[in-house]
Amino acid sequence: MKYYFFLFLLVFSFVLFGQKKDYPQNYFSNPMDIPVVVAGTFGELRNNHFHSGIDLKTQQKEGIPIKATADGFVSRIKVRQYGYGKALYIEHPNGYTTVYAHLQKFAPKIQEFVKATQYKREKNIIGNLFPKPKQFVIKKGEIIAYSGDTGSSGGPHLHYEIRDTKTENIINPMLFGLKVEDTKKPVIKGLKLFALDSTSTINNSNNDSTIPIKKLENGNYISERIFANGSIGLGIYVYDHQNAAMNKNGIYSLEMNMNGNRVYYHNVETFSFSESKYINLLIDYAHYNKYKKRYQKTHKVKNNKLTIYKDLINNGEIYINAYENYNIEIIAKDYNGNATALRIPIKGVPSNAMSSKKDTTNYKIIANNFHKYVSENISVAFPKNTFYHDCFIDFSVTDSIVKLHKPIIPLDKKFTLTFNTSHLSEVQKRQVYIANVTKDKYPYHVATKRRDNKVFTNQKTLGNYKLLFDYKAPEIKLLNFEKDRWLSKNSTLQVKISDKGSGINEYRATIDNDWVLMEYNHKKGILTYDFSDKKLVGSKHIFKLVVSDKVGNTQTITTTFYRKQ
């Protein structure tokens, strides 16, 4: 009886914990009637976050009909300048919600509702709308929108998500039966080893080291032999291709075995938005910020709260003993199971570090303490647990530039940088803003707040900052019309706006003193009004546009045009 009871527990445990959740297959259809070509995979490594959906190519154009992938109702509509741009959320009766983002426009009945709200509020950017559940009931295959390039999109495509409606966790759409032609194996481009404490050595050094690798005839890789001692971690630079595109996409899973035994595994089946920021602890953050290559670590560091890990032994850290040999294998797979392996032979040697890591800066950060530093008229305050771990940073002020270390340490919270402006004139106080000048040729405005004789900003990136001044108003240029011209044949009215200082903040357009909706393509700097929005009375019309930058400089243009409806 004991034997059978033990066997039952073993089988039950396997069923409960050994299998991933079953997701409904063939419930969701393809969102477009064109071949499925992937531009970006789910869980792909992005700046400060994992990609929360799958990017589907739209044949390099906008206006492809987007269809609901299952029955449901529109639960949310989003219109924002950045991020998802125009997006639609459909809640389905099976407990999932699908998201369609970077849209050009919505289907007519939804578009009418959105525009009515914009005109009522006299705002283009209206954030989130939450229609009543029965307001927009949608059938599977119904056209709900048209593909576009709105928000922070890098080109025309559809961003498609499937979420758990209750938890809002995002789930890989491939798990629901979305098919993508892919027979290509992931490509491993680099290997890096990390010395995890002060006594660890990698090829007689206590420093992290990139290791040469060689591609074999079978498509796998092997590194040169490594001599090490103590606690070490590994990481690889890897990406994947699909058959129909050459985009460098993300992988699905990463596994590491030591002497034939698994010691590390993660995959991108699902995750929550709140944990996405911990991507900066999965990758070698400093290396990426310097070389723009993301090395994924095969060990879990302290304070990393990602839930994507499985089967971790000692958090993936490997302890190398002297005179022992280790065969390490890292396996990268895409969703279709195409796998690439990297074999790493390591020989344990006595510890004999020839060089070691040394902290040479004057400011030591204790992660769970509050820290404030002051120099001249400038202060920086770090709340408790801004940093993930104890470290040393630089802080100095030279030629009015605040040098706040380098952007090579990831932060969990925002710090506050404050400048005293009591020495400035009243005009200067109005025109001043804080800029990130880490790349001195490309300074950019950061959100600047004012209080008494101070300006301050809350930021999450280390680097160089300084005060800049903007005395010049934005520029406005008429594009597809001129003053006193007939525009009866025009379907739109377009204006180009730009600002060389702090950047465009807001704009307001009117025709005959009535507010009109002008959609802003911030990538091209073009405002567009659609004449079909409203019927104009008479033939002579006065167009007025007021544009302001982020310090309050304002430019106004007023012009006349003629048009018959």
Secondary structure, 3 states (H helix, E strand, C coil): CHHHHHHHHHHHHHHHHCCCCCCCCCCCCCCCCCCCCEEECCCCEECCEECCCEEEECCCCCCCEEECCCCEEEEEEEECCCCCCEEEEEECCCCEEEEEECEEEECHHHHHHHHHHHHHHCCCCCEEECCCCCCCEECCCCEEEEEECCCCCCCCEEEEEEEECCCCCEECHHHHCCCCCCCCCCEEEEEEEEECCCCCEECCCCCCEEECEEECCCCCEEECCEEEEEEEEEEEEEEEEECCEEEEECCCEEEEEECCEEEEEEECCEECHHHHHHHHHHECHHHHHHHCCCEEECCCCCCCCCCCEECCCHHHCEEECCCCEEEEEEEEECCCCCEEEEEEEEEECCCCCCCCCCCCCCEEECCCCCEEEEECCEEEEECCCCECCCEEECEEEECCEEEECCCCCCECCCEEEEEECCCCCHHHHHHEEEEECCCCCCCEECCCEEECCEEEEEECCCEEEEEEECCCCCEEEECCCCCCEECCCCCEEEEEEECCCCCEEEEEEEECCEECCEEEECCCCEEEEEHHHCCCCCCEEEEEEEEEECCCCEEEEEEEEECCC
